[in-house]
Amino acid sequence: MRWDFLELIVLLLMTYSQIEMVSCAYLKQKNKYESFFCFYTSYSIKDYIEITREEKGRIGVWYWVFVFSVIVLVVAVVNVLASESGFGTNLNLNQDDIWPIL
């Protein structure tokens, strides 16, 4: 499996889920005088969790997409670094040695 391509896909998914969480929170708490960029700089994931819990009674799906993509990204990075040609690190770790760590 090409872990480096998986890393790219997961990074795009993380970025998209982050943008979706910010835009959802921005639309629900929009201040007339606050721009999207200004809101984005002061935004935290906690805002999205609070809004979706108040609105639906549970945490929104984009939070779980973000968490899943972070976990997959960590696994992909470890596998790339453990491969023989991973970024020129010359780490000769066996894949079986990595999985118990995760």
C-alpha positions as CSV (number, residue, x, y, z in Angstrom):
1,M,0.0,0.0,0.0
2,R,1.2,3.5,-0.8
3,W,1.2,5.2,2.6
4,D,2.4,8.5,1.2
5,F,-0.7,8.8,-1.0
6,L,-2.9,7.9,2.0
7,E,-1.2,10.7,4.0
8,L,-2.1,13.2,1.3
9,I,-5.7,12.0,1.1
10,V,-6.0,12.1,4.9
11,L,-4.5,15.6,5.1
12,L,-7.1,16.8,2.6
13,L,-9.9,15.1,4.6
14,M,-8.6,16.7,7.8
15,T,-8.5,20.1,6.2
16,Y,-12.0,19.7,4.7
17,S,-13.5,18.5,8.0
18,Q,-11.9,21.4,9.9
19,I,-13.3,23.9,7.4
20,E,-16.8,22.3,7.7
21,M,-16.6,22.5,11.5
22,V,-15.6,26.2,11.4
23,S,-18.3,27.1,8.9
24,C,-21.0,25.2,10.9
25,A,-20.0,27.1,14.0
26,Y,-19.8,30.4,12.2
27,L,-23.3,30.0,10.7
28,K,-24.8,29.2,14.1
29,Q,-23.0,31.9,16.1
30,K,-22.6,34.5,13.5
31,N,-22.0,38.0,14.8
32,K,-23.0,40.7,12.3
33,Y,-19.7,42.5,12.7
34,E,-17.4,39.5,12.7
35,S,-15.9,38.2,9.5
36,F,-15.3,34.6,8.8
37,F,-11.5,35.0,9.0
38,C,-11.8,36.8,12.3
39,F,-14.0,34.0,13.6
40,Y,-11.7,31.3,12.3
41,T,-8.7,32.7,14.2
42,S,-10.6,32.5,17.5
43,Y,-12.4,29.2,16.8
44,S,-11.8,26.0,18.6
45,I,-13.2,22.5,18.1
46,K,-15.0,22.9,21.5
47,D,-17.3,25.5,19.8
48,Y,-18.4,23.0,17.2
49,I,-19.0,20.3,19.9
50,E,-21.1,22.6,22.0
51,I,-23.2,23.8,19.1
52,T,-23.9,20.4,17.8
53,R,-24.7,19.0,21.2
54,E,-27.2,21.8,21.8
55,E,-28.7,21.4,18.4
56,K,-28.8,17.7,17.9
57,G,-28.0,16.2,21.3
58,R,-24.8,14.5,20.1
59,I,-21.5,15.5,18.6
60,G,-21.5,16.3,14.9
61,V,-20.2,13.9,12.3
62,W,-17.4,16.2,11.1
63,Y,-15.7,15.9,14.6
64,W,-15.6,12.2,14.2
65,V,-14.3,12.5,10.6
66,F,-11.5,14.7,12.0
67,V,-10.6,12.3,14.8
68,F,-10.6,9.3,12.4
69,S,-8.4,11.1,10.0
70,V,-5.9,12.0,12.7
71,I,-5.7,8.4,13.8
72,V,-5.2,7.2,10.2
73,L,-2.6,9.9,9.6
74,V,-0.5,8.7,12.6
75,V,-0.7,5.2,11.3
76,A,0.4,6.2,7.8
77,V,3.3,8.4,9.1
78,V,4.6,5.6,11.2
79,N,4.4,3.1,8.3
80,V,6.2,5.5,6.0
81,L,8.9,6.1,8.5
82,A,9.2,2.4,9.1
83,S,9.5,1.5,5.5
84,E,13.0,1.0,4.1
85,S,12.8,4.1,1.8
86,G,10.7,6.3,4.2
87,F,12.0,9.9,3.7
88,G,15.6,8.7,3.7
89,T,15.6,8.0,7.4
90,N,17.1,4.5,7.0
91,L,15.1,3.2,9.9
92,N,15.0,-0.6,9.5
93,L,12.0,-1.3,11.6
94,N,9.8,-4.3,11.0
95,Q,6.1,-3.6,10.5
96,D,5.3,-6.1,13.2
97,D,7.3,-4.1,15.6
98,I,5.3,-0.9,14.9
99,W,1.7,-2.2,15.3
100,P,2.0,-3.1,19.1
101,I,3.1,0.5,19.7
102,L,-0.1,1.8,18.1
